[in-house]
Amino acid sequence: MAIQLNHTIIWSSDKHRSSAFFADILGLPEPKPFSHFLVIELANGVSLDFSNKEGPVSPQHYAFLVSDAEFDAGMAKITDKKLNYWADPARSKPGEINRHWGGRGVYFEAPDGHLLEMITKPYGSEDEL
């Protein structure tokens, strides 16, 4: 069997708010309870398991490969919610998207400061930028 990512825990100050945010922006089904987690299943079999954490949450980066239609729907939600977004992870290009490798990409913040990314094409080599 080849090694695959099965799940990751996303620490949250409020797992209900965080998991609902991810599901809404990404157009995914409502999170489901499993043990003390709220779980979102992704199309490739990986799950995002949201758990409450007391104290500060260290922001992480989560990138999602989406279709053009899913990107458009996600961007509509980002703009409707008046969320800040950037073309780059350094957040130096506010209000822009990128067009790397012939696709589109955007970065935006989730609750607890996690930096989310939607891309429509998998990243290639640096010389293809």
PyMOL commands that set and color helices and strands:
alter all, ss='L'
color gray80, all
select helices_A, chain A and resi 15-26+68-80+100-102+111-113+126-128
alter helices_A, ss='H'
color red, helices_A
select strands_A, chain A and resi 7-12+32-34+37-41+47-52+61-65+85-86+105-109+115-119
alter strands_A, ss='S'
color yellow, strands_A
deselect
rebuild
show_as cartoon
